[in-house]
């Protein structure tokens, strides 16, 4: 932008007056230079009026120049007062000195760190009327000053903590009351008709109620402490963390969900005799991760819940009535009907064998050396041990068949000796007596077996009561895992 000669001269006078105002704060050399410049400008201003009129620039009005100078000084004084007031509010700016010249703020002194240096520039630059900020602040290097400032900061935070003690106590009381109310309501679900017959479902409802009340108490406590922004940050990070943990612990989550479904469906109860694929034992407990079985040898077997949920599960104890079966072979020449009836009557006279449905027998197959007969009988597992009853039935039926004179043959192999061709019969060696031909016995009618005496059979029968060898061991394991057992009955308490 170009100025006319007269306006240029006025501008120079204006600049000279402005420099004259700040001559008192300038060094001696700067003052001398300003004096020379002012003298030059005055000389040019005192040029003949004809030259000024020829140039076309009228002389500046001294009154206007003085008025502008006073207004600039007033603005600088106001800006300096605002800077001093704002910096005095922060103890970190105690060593800062400020000066203002024509709207340019100059900061000098010492601050503790670079953050305070930048903050001072931002505070001063935000004041109305500041054109620029000349930040000449230096960092403190005095160790004593740094330690003193650190002590002041620690003291200030300690005072803030002490001031927050009542709010912290109130927040803790709110969380405690919420937890107490949630626990009371969880233990009295029947009042709001939320109780469930399923033990674990009831446990889930109780835990959900308690967790909900505790979370509500935490939200109220954080609101008292004015820290609700923390909740948003935690919830936002929890979503991302949940996705990561879901992929990392996929198997664990699968076992947990399978445990919940097993608890809801209840395919077995504690103490049930089950078979899961190739694993067999009695149920001890069901946790959130695995199903605990006690093998018939007394060993602890832990199966993942996902495996149990997806596997073929056979529960031997679900129905108290259970049928056992065994096979016996009788000779070809025996009366098969009599062998069947004798075995059935023998099992019917046994203690522990049910009369309804009663024992039965059927011919299974004709083997190489015997005819195989299947014998069946039912027992009540609540009163009779399955394996003991089956063992006794085999022993007693076999004894009854043998006492009746029936043949229970073992496998027979026939050996045939062939004479070489062309050999004279006279030269043939004499056969041993054991291999000499024996005339087959003359067929005779089989005798009817004697009826079974129940009293005599009872005297010879062994114990078939339920097996309780593992009961004490299972009870100990259930008591040990009672806190995390999902098969606890509603309202039951661990021993």
VENLINGI-V395538 format. One record per residue. N is the residue number from 0. RES is the residue in one small letter. SS is DSSP state (h for helix, s for strand, l for the rest). PSI is psi in degrees with one decimal (999 if undefined). D_LAST is the distance of its C-alpha to the last C-alpha in Angstrom with 1 decimal. Layout:
# VENLINGI-V395538
n:N res:RES ss:SS psi:PSI d_last:D_LAST
n:N res:RES ss:SS psi:PSI d_last:D_LAST
This chain:
# VENLINGI-V395538
n:0 res:x ss:l psi:133.1 d_last:99.3
n:1 res:x ss:l psi:145.2 d_last:102.9
n:2 res:x ss:l psi:151.3 d_last:104.5
n:3 res:x ss:l psi:160.3 d_last:108.1
n:4 res:x ss:h psi:-43.2 d_last:110.0
n:5 res:x ss:h psi:-43.4 d_last:109.9
n:6 res:x ss:h psi:-34.7 d_last:106.2
n:7 res:x ss:h psi:-40.3 d_last:105.6
n:8 res:x ss:h psi:-38.6 d_last:107.5
n:9 res:x ss:h psi:-38.2 d_last:105.5
n:10 res:x ss:h psi:-39.4 d_last:102.3
n:11 res:x ss:h psi:-40.4 d_last:103.5
n:12 res:x ss:h psi:-42.0 d_last:104.4
n:13 res:x ss:h psi:-43.8 d_last:101.0
n:14 res:x ss:h psi:-37.8 d_last:99.4
n:15 res:x ss:h psi:-43.2 d_last:101.7
n:16 res:x ss:h psi:-38.9 d_last:100.8
n:17 res:x ss:h psi:-40.2 d_last:97.1
n:18 res:x ss:h psi:-30.9 d_last:97.5
n:19 res:x ss:h psi:-28.3 d_last:99.6
n:20 res:x ss:h psi:-29.5 d_last:96.7
n:21 res:x ss:l psi:13.0 d_last:94.4
n:22 res:x ss:h psi:-29.6 d_last:97.1
n:23 res:x ss:h psi:-30.3 d_last:95.9
n:24 res:x ss:h psi:-8.6 d_last:92.5
n:25 res:x ss:l psi:158.1 d_last:94.0
n:26 res:x ss:l psi:171.7 d_last:95.3
n:27 res:x ss:h psi:-44.0 d_last:99.0
n:28 res:x ss:h psi:-42.6 d_last:99.9
n:29 res:x ss:h psi:-38.6 d_last:98.1
n:30 res:x ss:h psi:-41.1 d_last:100.0
n:31 res:x ss:h psi:-41.5 d_last:103.3
n:32 res:x ss:h psi:-39.7 d_last:102.6
n:33 res:x ss:h psi:-37.6 d_last:101.7
n:34 res:x ss:h psi:-44.2 d_last:104.9
n:35 res:x ss:h psi:-42.1 d_last:107.0
n:36 res:x ss:h psi:-38.7 d_last:105.4
n:37 res:x ss:h psi:-38.4 d_last:106.0
n:38 res:x ss:h psi:-39.2 d_last:109.6
n:39 res:x ss:h psi:-43.1 d_last:110.1
n:40 res:x ss:h psi:-38.9 d_last:108.6
n:41 res:x ss:h psi:-37.4 d_last:110.8
n:42 res:x ss:h psi:-42.9 d_last:113.9
n:43 res:x ss:h psi:-33.3 d_last:113.1
n:44 res:x ss:h psi:-28.2 d_last:112.6
n:45 res:x ss:l psi:11.8 d_last:116.0
n:46 res:x ss:l psi:160.7 d_last:117.8
n:47 res:x ss:l psi:145.1 d_last:120.8
n:48 res:x ss:h psi:-26.9 d_last:119.9
n:49 res:x ss:h psi:-40.3 d_last:122.1
n:50 res:x ss:h psi:-39.0 d_last:119.8
n:51 res:x ss:h psi:-39.7 d_last:116.8
n:52 res:x ss:h psi:-33.8 d_last:118.5
n:53 res:x ss:h psi:-37.0 d_last:119.6
n:54 res:x ss:h psi:-23.2 d_last:116.0
n:55 res:x ss:l psi:13.8 d_last:114.8
n:56 res:x ss:l psi:115.8 d_last:112.1
n:57 res:x ss:l psi:151.5 d_last:112.5
n:58 res:x ss:l psi:149.7 d_last:111.4
n:59 res:x ss:l psi:150.7 d_last:107.9
n:60 res:x ss:l psi:116.9 d_last:107.7
n:61 res:x ss:h psi:-32.1 d_last:106.7
n:62 res:x ss:h psi:-39.5 d_last:105.1
n:63 res:x ss:h psi:-38.1 d_last:102.7
n:64 res:x ss:h psi:-44.3 d_last:101.8
n:65 res:x ss:h psi:-39.7 d_last:101.1
n:66 res:x ss:h psi:-42.9 d_last:99.0
n:67 res:x ss:h psi:-37.5 d_last:96.8
n:68 res:x ss:h psi:-43.5 d_last:96.4
n:69 res:x ss:h psi:-40.7 d_last:95.2
n:70 res:x ss:h psi:-39.3 d_last:92.7
n:71 res:x ss:h psi:-40.8 d_last:91.3
n:72 res:x ss:h psi:-39.7 d_last:91.0
n:73 res:x ss:h psi:-41.3 d_last:89.2
n:74 res:x ss:h psi:-42.3 d_last:86.7
n:75 res:x ss:h psi:-40.1 d_last:86.0
n:76 res:x ss:h psi:-41.5 d_last:85.5
n:77 res:x ss:h psi:-44.4 d_last:83.1
n:78 res:x ss:h psi:-42.0 d_last:81.1
n:79 res:x ss:h psi:-38.1 d_last:81.0
n:80 res:x ss:h psi:-41.0 d_last:79.7
n:81 res:x ss:h psi:-41.8 d_last:76.9
n:82 res:x ss:h psi:-44.8 d_last:76.0
n:83 res:x ss:h psi:-40.0 d_last:75.9
n:84 res:x ss:h psi:-41.6 d_last:73.8
n:85 res:x ss:h psi:-38.8 d_last:71.2
n:86 res:x ss:h psi:-28.6 d_last:71.0
n:87 res:x ss:h psi:-16.2 d_last:70.6
n:88 res:x ss:l psi:-22.3 d_last:67.4
n:89 res:x ss:l psi:122.3 d_last:65.5
n:90 res:x ss:h psi:-21.0 d_last:65.4
n:91 res:x ss:h psi:-16.8 d_last:65.4
n:92 res:x ss:h psi:26.1 d_last:69.0
n:93 res:x ss:l psi:-30.6 d_last:70.3
n:94 res:x ss:l psi:20.6 d_last:72.6
n:95 res:x ss:s psi:133.9 d_last:74.1
n:96 res:x ss:s psi:142.8 d_last:77.7
n:97 res:x ss:s psi:150.9 d_last:79.2
n:98 res:x ss:s psi:149.5 d_last:82.8
n:99 res:x ss:s psi:130.1 d_last:84.2
n:100 res:x ss:s psi:112.3 d_last:87.5
n:101 res:x ss:l psi:42.0 d_last:88.6
n:102 res:x ss:l psi:-6.7 d_last:85.0
n:103 res:x ss:s psi:118.0 d_last:83.8
n:104 res:x ss:s psi:129.7 d_last:81.0
n:105 res:x ss:s psi:123.7 d_last:80.9
n:106 res:x ss:s psi:132.4 d_last:77.8
n:107 res:x ss:s psi:153.4 d_last:78.1
n:108 res:x ss:s psi:-154.3 d_last:75.9
n:109 res:x ss:s psi:143.6 d_last:72.5
n:110 res:x ss:s psi:168.2 d_last:69.0
n:111 res:x ss:l psi:-43.5 d_last:65.7
n:112 res:x ss:l psi:178.5 d_last:64.9
n:113 res:x ss:h psi:-31.6 d_last:66.1
n:114 res:x ss:h psi:-42.5 d_last:63.8
n:115 res:x ss:h psi:-35.6 d_last:65.5
n:116 res:x ss:h psi:-47.2 d_last:68.9
n:117 res:x ss:h psi:-36.2 d_last:68.2
n:118 res:x ss:h psi:-38.8 d_last:66.7
n:119 res:x ss:h psi:-41.8 d_last:69.9
n:120 res:x ss:h psi:-38.8 d_last:72.1
n:121 res:x ss:h psi:-41.7 d_last:70.0
n:122 res:x ss:h psi:-45.3 d_last:70.2
n:123 res:x ss:h psi:-40.4 d_last:73.9
n:124 res:x ss:h psi:-21.2 d_last:74.7
n:125 res:x ss:l psi:-5.9 d_last:73.0
n:126 res:x ss:l psi:139.8 d_last:75.5
n:127 res:x ss:l psi:128.6 d_last:78.3
n:128 res:x ss:l psi:-13.2 d_last:81.6
n:129 res:x ss:l psi:121.4 d_last:80.4
n:130 res:x ss:l psi:-42.3 d_last:82.2
n:131 res:x ss:s psi:162.9 d_last:80.7
n:132 res:x ss:s psi:121.9 d_last:78.6
n:133 res:x ss:s psi:96.0 d_last:79.9
n:134 res:x ss:s psi:105.4 d_last:76.7
n:135 res:x ss:s psi:25.3 d_last:77.8
n:136 res:x ss:s psi:140.5 d_last:74.6
n:137 res:x ss:s psi:154.0 d_last:73.6
n:138 res:x ss:s psi:144.3 d_last:70.2
n:139 res:x ss:l psi:134.6 d_last:69.6
n:140 res:x ss:l psi:-1.1 d_last:69.7
n:141 res:x ss:l psi:119.7 d_last:69.4
n:142 res:x ss:h psi:-37.7 d_last:66.2
n:143 res:x ss:h psi:-40.8 d_last:66.2
n:144 res:x ss:h psi:-39.8 d_last:66.6
n:145 res:x ss:h psi:-43.2 d_last:63.8
n:146 res:x ss:h psi:-38.9 d_last:61.4
n:147 res:x ss:h psi:-39.2 d_last:62.5
n:148 res:x ss:h psi:-38.4 d_last:61.8
n:149 res:x ss:h psi:-40.0 d_last:58.4
n:150 res:x ss:h psi:-38.6 d_last:57.6
n:151 res:x ss:h psi:-41.6 d_last:58.8
n:152 res:x ss:h psi:-43.7 d_last:56.5
n:153 res:x ss:h psi:-39.8 d_last:53.5
n:154 res:x ss:h psi:-40.7 d_last:54.5
n:155 res:x ss:h psi:-42.3 d_last:54.9
n:156 res:x ss:h psi:-36.0 d_last:51.4
n:157 res:x ss:h psi:-40.5 d_last:49.9
n:158 res:x ss:h psi:-37.6 d_last:51.6
n:159 res:x ss:h psi:-40.9 d_last:50.3
n:160 res:x ss:h psi:-43.6 d_last:46.8
n:161 res:x ss:h psi:-38.2 d_last:47.2
n:162 res:x ss:h psi:-27.1 d_last:48.7
n:163 res:x ss:h psi:-4.0 d_last:45.7
n:164 res:x ss:h psi:-46.8 d_last:43.2
n:165 res:x ss:h psi:-41.3 d_last:43.2
n:166 res:x ss:h psi:-38.0 d_last:42.7
n:167 res:x ss:h psi:-42.6 d_last:39.9
n:168 res:x ss:h psi:-42.8 d_last:38.2
n:169 res:x ss:h psi:-40.5 d_last:38.8
n:170 res:x ss:h psi:-40.7 d_last:37.4
n:171 res:x ss:h psi:-38.8 d_last:34.2
n:172 res:x ss:h psi:-39.2 d_last:33.9
n:173 res:x ss:h psi:-44.9 d_last:34.5
n:174 res:x ss:h psi:-40.5 d_last:31.8
n:175 res:x ss:h psi:-43.4 d_last:29.3
n:176 res:x ss:h psi:-39.3 d_last:30.2
n:177 res:x ss:h psi:-42.1 d_last:29.9
n:178 res:x ss:h psi:-41.2 d_last:26.4
n:179 res:x ss:h psi:-43.7 d_last:25.4
n:180 res:x ss:h psi:-41.6 d_last:27.1
n:181 res:x ss:h psi:-39.8 d_last:25.6
n:182 res:x ss:h psi:-41.3 d_last:22.0
n:183 res:x ss:h psi:-44.1 d_last:22.8
n:184 res:x ss:h psi:-35.7 d_last:24.5
n:185 res:x ss:h psi:-32.6 d_last:21.7
n:186 res:x ss:h psi:-5.9 d_last:19.2
n:187 res:x ss:l psi:52.3 d_last:22.0
n:188 res:x ss:h psi:-24.6 d_last:23.2
n:189 res:x ss:h psi:-19.7 d_last:24.1
n:190 res:x ss:h psi:-39.4 d_last:26.9
n:191 res:x ss:l psi:11.6 d_last:28.7
n:192 res:x ss:l psi:41.8 d_last:27.7
n:193 res:x ss:l psi:4.0 d_last:26.1
n:194 res:x ss:l psi:155.1 d_last:22.8
n:195 res:x ss:l psi:148.5 d_last:22.2
n:196 res:x ss:l psi:-23.7 d_last:20.7
n:197 res:x ss:l psi:125.3 d_last:20.0
n:198 res:x ss:h psi:-48.3 d_last:16.6
n:199 res:x ss:h psi:-33.6 d_last:18.2
n:200 res:x ss:h psi:-41.4 d_last:21.5
n:201 res:x ss:h psi:-38.4 d_last:19.9
n:202 res:x ss:h psi:-40.9 d_last:18.3
n:203 res:x ss:h psi:-42.4 d_last:21.8
n:204 res:x ss:h psi:-43.3 d_last:23.4
n:205 res:x ss:h psi:-43.0 d_last:21.3
n:206 res:x ss:h psi:-38.5 d_last:21.9
n:207 res:x ss:h psi:-40.6 d_last:25.6
n:208 res:x ss:h psi:-46.0 d_last:26.0
n:209 res:x ss:h psi:-42.2 d_last:24.6
n:210 res:x ss:h psi:-40.1 d_last:26.7
n:211 res:x ss:h psi:-43.3 d_last:29.8
n:212 res:x ss:h psi:-40.7 d_last:29.6
n:213 res:x ss:h psi:-42.3 d_last:29.3
n:214 res:x ss:h psi:-40.1 d_last:32.2
n:215 res:x ss:h psi:-41.5 d_last:34.3
n:216 res:x ss:h psi:-39.4 d_last:33.7
n:217 res:x ss:h psi:-39.2 d_last:34.8
n:218 res:x ss:h psi:-42.4 d_last:37.9
n:219 res:x ss:h psi:-41.5 d_last:38.8
n:220 res:x ss:h psi:-42.8 d_last:38.3
n:221 res:x ss:h psi:-33.2 d_last:40.5
n:222 res:x ss:h psi:-37.5 d_last:43.1
n:223 res:x ss:h psi:-37.6 d_last:43.3
n:224 res:x ss:l psi:2.5 d_last:43.8
n:225 res:x ss:l psi:44.8 d_last:46.4
n:226 res:x ss:l psi:33.7 d_last:44.6
n:227 res:x ss:h psi:-23.5 d_last:44.2
n:228 res:x ss:h psi:-27.2 d_last:46.2
n:229 res:x ss:h psi:-34.2 d_last:43.3
n:230 res:x ss:h psi:-44.4 d_last:41.2
n:231 res:x ss:h psi:-41.5 d_last:43.9
n:232 res:x ss:h psi:-41.1 d_last:44.1
n:233 res:x ss:h psi:-43.0 d_last:40.3
n:234 res:x ss:h psi:-38.3 d_last:40.2
n:235 res:x ss:h psi:-42.5 d_last:43.2
n:236 res:x ss:h psi:-29.7 d_last:41.9
n:237 res:x ss:h psi:-34.6 d_last:38.5
n:238 res:x ss:h psi:-45.0 d_last:40.2
n:239 res:x ss:h psi:-44.1 d_last:42.0
n:240 res:x ss:h psi:-37.2 d_last:39.0
n:241 res:x ss:h psi:-39.5 d_last:36.9
n:242 res:x ss:h psi:-43.5 d_last:39.6
n:243 res:x ss:h psi:-45.0 d_last:39.8
n:244 res:x ss:h psi:-31.2 d_last:36.0
n:245 res:x ss:h psi:-42.1 d_last:36.0
n:246 res:x ss:h psi:-37.1 d_last:38.5
n:247 res:x ss:h psi:-37.0 d_last:37.0
n:248 res:x ss:l psi:47.4 d_last:33.4
n:249 res:x ss:h psi:-43.1 d_last:34.4
n:250 res:x ss:h psi:-39.7 d_last:32.2
n:251 res:x ss:h psi:-41.0 d_last:29.1
n:252 res:x ss:h psi:-38.2 d_last:30.0
n:253 res:x ss:h psi:-42.7 d_last:30.5
n:254 res:x ss:h psi:-37.4 d_last:27.1
n:255 res:x ss:h psi:-46.7 d_last:25.5
n:256 res:x ss:h psi:-38.3 d_last:27.6
n:257 res:x ss:h psi:-37.6 d_last:26.9
n:258 res:x ss:h psi:-40.3 d_last:23.1
n:259 res:x ss:h psi:-44.5 d_last:23.7
n:260 res:x ss:h psi:-39.0 d_last:26.0
n:261 res:x ss:h psi:-38.2 d_last:23.6
n:262 res:x ss:h psi:-34.7 d_last:20.9
n:263 res:x ss:h psi:-39.8 d_last:23.6
n:264 res:x ss:h psi:-29.1 d_last:25.1
n:265 res:x ss:l psi:62.0 d_last:22.0
n:266 res:x ss:l psi:-9.2 d_last:23.9
n:267 res:x ss:l psi:161.9 d_last:20.8
n:268 res:x ss:l psi:163.6 d_last:17.3
n:269 res:x ss:l psi:132.6 d_last:14.4
n:270 res:x ss:l psi:-5.6 d_last:15.7
n:271 res:x ss:l psi:143.9 d_last:19.3
n:272 res:x ss:s psi:113.8 d_last:22.1
n:273 res:x ss:s psi:163.2 d_last:24.2
n:274 res:x ss:s psi:120.6 d_last:27.2
n:275 res:x ss:s psi:104.5 d_last:28.1
n:276 res:x ss:l psi:-116.0 d_last:31.7
n:277 res:x ss:l psi:4.0 d_last:31.9
n:278 res:x ss:s psi:134.3 d_last:28.2
n:279 res:x ss:s psi:142.3 d_last:26.2
n:280 res:x ss:s psi:-173.5 d_last:22.6
n:281 res:x ss:s psi:141.5 d_last:19.3
n:282 res:x ss:s psi:129.8 d_last:17.4
n:283 res:x ss:s psi:-55.2 d_last:14.3
n:284 res:x ss:s psi:168.2 d_last:14.1
n:285 res:x ss:s psi:115.4 d_last:16.8
n:286 res:x ss:l psi:-178.7 d_last:17.5
n:287 res:x ss:l psi:-13.9 d_last:20.6
n:288 res:x ss:l psi:-37.9 d_last:22.6
n:289 res:x ss:s psi:165.8 d_last:21.7
n:290 res:x ss:s psi:128.0 d_last:20.2
n:291 res:x ss:s psi:124.8 d_last:18.3
n:292 res:x ss:s psi:153.7 d_last:19.3
n:293 res:x ss:s psi:114.1 d_last:18.9
n:294 res:x ss:l psi:164.7 d_last:22.5
n:295 res:x ss:l psi:-14.0 d_last:23.5
n:296 res:x ss:l psi:1.1 d_last:24.4
n:297 res:x ss:l psi:14.1 d_last:20.9
n:298 res:x ss:l psi:147.5 d_last:21.8
n:299 res:x ss:s psi:131.5 d_last:20.0
n:300 res:x ss:s psi:120.9 d_last:22.2
n:301 res:x ss:s psi:122.1 d_last:22.2
n:302 res:x ss:s psi:134.7 d_last:24.5
n:303 res:x ss:s psi:141.2 d_last:25.8
n:304 res:x ss:h psi:-35.1 d_last:25.0
n:305 res:x ss:h psi:-37.8 d_last:28.8
n:306 res:x ss:h psi:-43.3 d_last:29.4
n:307 res:x ss:h psi:-39.1 d_last:26.9
n:308 res:x ss:h psi:-35.9 d_last:28.4
n:309 res:x ss:h psi:-11.9 d_last:32.0
n:310 res:x ss:l psi:166.4 d_last:31.6
n:311 res:x ss:l psi:117.7 d_last:32.2
n:312 res:x ss:s psi:126.2 d_last:28.9
n:313 res:x ss:s psi:118.0 d_last:28.8
n:314 res:x ss:s psi:109.0 d_last:25.9
n:315 res:x ss:l psi:-17.8 d_last:26.3
n:316 res:x ss:l psi:-4.0 d_last:23.5
n:317 res:x ss:l psi:-43.4 d_last:24.5
n:318 res:x ss:l psi:120.6 d_last:27.1
n:319 res:x ss:l psi:-28.7 d_last:26.0
n:320 res:x ss:s psi:130.5 d_last:29.6
n:321 res:x ss:s psi:138.4 d_last:30.8
n:322 res:x ss:s psi:134.7 d_last:34.2
n:323 res:x ss:s psi:158.8 d_last:35.1
n:324 res:x ss:s psi:152.6 d_last:38.6
n:325 res:x ss:s psi:165.6 d_last:40.8
n:326 res:x ss:s psi:142.3 d_last:44.5
n:327 res:x ss:s psi:145.6 d_last:47.1
n:328 res:x ss:s psi:134.5 d_last:50.8
n:329 res:x ss:s psi:159.0 d_last:53.7
n:330 res:x ss:l psi:162.9 d_last:57.3
n:331 res:x ss:l psi:-33.3 d_last:60.0
n:332 res:x ss:l psi:1.3 d_last:61.7
n:333 res:x ss:l psi:157.0 d_last:58.8
n:334 res:x ss:l psi:106.1 d_last:58.3
n:335 res:x ss:h psi:-36.4 d_last:55.5
n:336 res:x ss:h psi:-42.0 d_last:55.0
n:337 res:x ss:h psi:-37.3 d_last:54.6
n:338 res:x ss:h psi:-37.9 d_last:52.1
n:339 res:x ss:h psi:-48.0 d_last:50.0
n:340 res:x ss:h psi:-38.7 d_last:50.2
n:341 res:x ss:h psi:-41.8 d_last:49.3
n:342 res:x ss:h psi:-40.5 d_last:46.2
n:343 res:x ss:h psi:-44.5 d_last:45.1
n:344 res:x ss:h psi:-33.6 d_last:45.7
n:345 res:x ss:h psi:-45.0 d_last:43.9
n:346 res:x ss:h psi:-32.6 d_last:40.7
n:347 res:x ss:h psi:-30.3 d_last:41.0
n:348 res:x ss:l psi:-5.8 d_last:41.0
n:349 res:x ss:l psi:148.3 d_last:37.8
n:350 res:x ss:l psi:134.1 d_last:34.6
n:351 res:x ss:l psi:-18.6 d_last:32.0
n:352 res:x ss:s psi:130.5 d_last:34.7
n:353 res:x ss:l psi:144.2 d_last:35.0
n:354 res:x ss:l psi:-22.6 d_last:38.3
n:355 res:x ss:l psi:111.6 d_last:38.1
n:356 res:x ss:l psi:142.8 d_last:38.5
n:357 res:x ss:l psi:175.3 d_last:40.2
n:358 res:x ss:l psi:160.3 d_last:41.1
n:359 res:x ss:s psi:168.3 d_last:44.1
n:360 res:x ss:s psi:150.7 d_last:46.2
n:361 res:x ss:s psi:147.7 d_last:48.6
n:362 res:x ss:s psi:125.7 d_last:51.2
n:363 res:x ss:s psi:-54.6 d_last:50.0
n:364 res:x ss:s psi:160.1 d_last:53.1
n:365 res:x ss:s psi:112.5 d_last:56.1
n:366 res:x ss:l psi:-168.7 d_last:55.8
n:367 res:x ss:l psi:-33.9 d_last:58.3
n:368 res:x ss:l psi:-3.5 d_last:58.0
n:369 res:x ss:l psi:164.3 d_last:55.7
n:370 res:x ss:s psi:123.5 d_last:54.5
n:371 res:x ss:s psi:130.4 d_last:50.8
n:372 res:x ss:s psi:131.2 d_last:48.9
n:373 res:x ss:s psi:132.8 d_last:45.4
n:374 res:x ss:s psi:136.9 d_last:43.2
n:375 res:x ss:s psi:146.1 d_last:40.4
n:376 res:x ss:s psi:153.8 d_last:37.7
n:377 res:x ss:s psi:146.2 d_last:34.6
n:378 res:x ss:s psi:156.2 d_last:31.3
n:379 res:x ss:s psi:112.4 d_last:28.2
n:380 res:x ss:l psi:-15.7 d_last:25.3
n:381 res:x ss:l psi:-21.1 d_last:22.9
n:382 res:x ss:l psi:-20.0 d_last:24.9
n:383 res:x ss:s psi:137.9 d_last:26.9
n:384 res:x ss:l psi:131.9 d_last:26.3
n:385 res:x ss:h psi:-49.7 d_last:28.7
n:386 res:x ss:h psi:-36.5 d_last:29.9
n:387 res:x ss:h psi:-43.7 d_last:30.4
n:388 res:x ss:h psi:-41.3 d_last:32.4
n:389 res:x ss:h psi:-42.1 d_last:34.5
n:390 res:x ss:h psi:-44.7 d_last:35.3
n:391 res:x ss:h psi:-36.1 d_last:36.3
n:392 res:x ss:h psi:-42.4 d_last:38.4
n:393 res:x ss:h psi:-47.0 d_last:40.4
n:394 res:x ss:h psi:-46.0 d_last:41.1
n:395 res:x ss:h psi:-39.6 d_last:42.1
n:396 res:x ss:h psi:-41.7 d_last:44.3
n:397 res:x ss:h psi:-43.2 d_last:46.0
n:398 res:x ss:h psi:-40.9 d_last:46.7
n:399 res:x ss:h psi:-41.1 d_last:48.1
n:400 res:x ss:h psi:-40.6 d_last:50.4
n:401 res:x ss:h psi:-39.8 d_last:51.7
n:402 res:x ss:h psi:-28.9 d_last:52.3
n:403 res:x ss:l psi:3.3 d_last:54.2
n:404 res:x ss:l psi:15.1 d_last:56.5
n:405 res:x ss:l psi:144.1 d_last:55.6
n:406 res:x ss:l psi:124.8 d_last:56.1
n:407 res:x ss:l psi:80.1 d_last:53.2
n:408 res:x ss:l psi:152.0 d_last:55.3
n:409 res:x ss:l psi:169.6 d_last:54.4
n:410 res:x ss:l psi:131.4 d_last:56.2
n:411 res:x ss:l psi:132.9 d_last:60.0
n:412 res:x ss:l psi:130.9 d_last:62.4
n:413 res:x ss:l psi:127.4 d_last:66.2
n:414 res:x ss:l psi:125.6 d_last:68.7
n:415 res:x ss:l psi:125.3 d_last:72.4
n:416 res:x ss:l psi:129.4 d_last:75.3
n:417 res:x ss:l psi:135.2 d_last:78.3
n:418 res:x ss:l psi:141.1 d_last:81.9
n:419 res:x ss:l psi:147.9 d_last:83.7
n:420 res:x ss:l psi:137.6 d_last:86.6
n:421 res:x ss:l psi:-7.0 d_last:90.1
n:422 res:x ss:l psi:135.0 d_last:88.9
n:423 res:x ss:l psi:141.6 d_last:90.9
n:424 res:x ss:h psi:-29.2 d_last:88.8
n:425 res:x ss:h psi:-33.9 d_last:90.4
n:426 res:x ss:h psi:-6.9 d_last:89.1
n:427 res:x ss:l psi:131.9 d_last:85.5
n:428 res:x ss:l psi:153.2 d_last:83.3
n:429 res:x ss:l psi:138.2 d_last:82.0
n:430 res:x ss:l psi:142.4 d_last:78.4
n:431 res:x ss:l psi:159.4 d_last:75.9
n:432 res:x ss:h psi:-32.4 d_last:74.9
n:433 res:x ss:h psi:-26.4 d_last:71.3
n:434 res:x ss:h psi:4.8 d_last:72.7
n:435 res:x ss:l psi:146.5 d_last:75.6
n:436 res:x ss:l psi:136.8 d_last:75.5
n:437 res:x ss:l psi:133.8 d_last:73.9
n:438 res:x ss:l psi:132.7 d_last:74.9
n:439 res:x ss:l psi:143.0 d_last:72.0
n:440 res:x ss:l psi:150.0 d_last:70.8
n:441 res:x ss:l psi:133.9 d_last:72.2
n:442 res:x ss:l psi:139.9 d_last:69.8
n:443 res:x ss:l psi:153.2 d_last:68.4
n:444 res:x ss:l psi:132.1 d_last:66.2
n:445 res:x ss:l psi:144.3 d_last:62.5
n:446 res:x ss:l psi:145.9 d_last:61.4
n:447 res:x ss:l psi:132.5 d_last:58.8
n:448 res:x ss:l psi:147.5 d_last:55.4
n:449 res:x ss:l psi:147.0 d_last:54.4
n:450 res:x ss:l psi:153.0 d_last:51.8
n:451 res:x ss:l psi:130.6 d_last:48.2
n:452 res:x ss:l psi:110.4 d_last:47.1
n:453 res:x ss:h psi:-37.8 d_last:43.5
n:454 res:x ss:h psi:-41.7 d_last:43.1
n:455 res:x ss:h psi:-36.3 d_last:44.5
n:456 res:x ss:h psi:-38.2 d_last:42.3
n:457 res:x ss:h psi:-32.5 d_last:39.2
n:458 res:x ss:h psi:-28.5 d_last:40.1
n:459 res:x ss:h psi:-8.0 d_last:40.4
n:460 res:x ss:l psi:141.5 d_last:37.3
n:461 res:x ss:l psi:175.2 d_last:34.3
n:462 res:x ss:l psi:131.8 d_last:30.6
n:463 res:x ss:l psi:19.8 d_last:29.5
n:464 res:x ss:s psi:159.4 d_last:26.0
n:465 res:x ss:l psi:142.9 d_last:23.2
n:466 res:x ss:l psi:121.3 d_last:22.2
n:467 res:x ss:l psi:22.2 d_last:18.7
n:468 res:x ss:l psi:-35.9 d_last:19.3
n:469 res:x ss:l psi:-7.6 d_last:17.2
n:470 res:x ss:h psi:-45.6 d_last:14.2
n:471 res:x ss:h psi:-40.1 d_last:12.4
n:472 res:x ss:h psi:-40.1 d_last:13.5
n:473 res:x ss:h psi:-39.2 d_last:12.4
n:474 res:x ss:h psi:-39.9 d_last:8.8
n:475 res:x ss:h psi:-43.2 d_last:8.9
n:476 res:x ss:h psi:-38.3 d_last:10.8
n:477 res:x ss:h psi:-38.5 d_last:8.7
n:478 res:x ss:h psi:-35.6 d_last:5.7
n:479 res:x ss:h psi:-33.5 d_last:8.9
n:480 res:x ss:l psi:19.5 d_last:10.6
n:481 res:x ss:h psi:-31.6 d_last:8.3
n:482 res:x ss:h psi:-31.9 d_last:10.8
n:483 res:x ss:h psi:18.3 d_last:13.7
n:484 res:x ss:l psi:127.2 d_last:12.8
n:485 res:x ss:l psi:3.5 d_last:15.4
n:486 res:x ss:l psi:12.5 d_last:14.3
n:487 res:x ss:l psi:139.8 d_last:11.4
n:488 res:x ss:l psi:153.6 d_last:12.6
n:489 res:x ss:l psi:128.4 d_last:14.4
n:490 res:x ss:l psi:-0.9 d_last:12.7
n:491 res:x ss:l psi:152.5 d_last:9.2
n:492 res:x ss:l psi:142.3 d_last:6.4
n:493 res:x ss:l psi:147.5 d_last:3.8
n:494 res:x ss:l psi:999 d_last:0.0
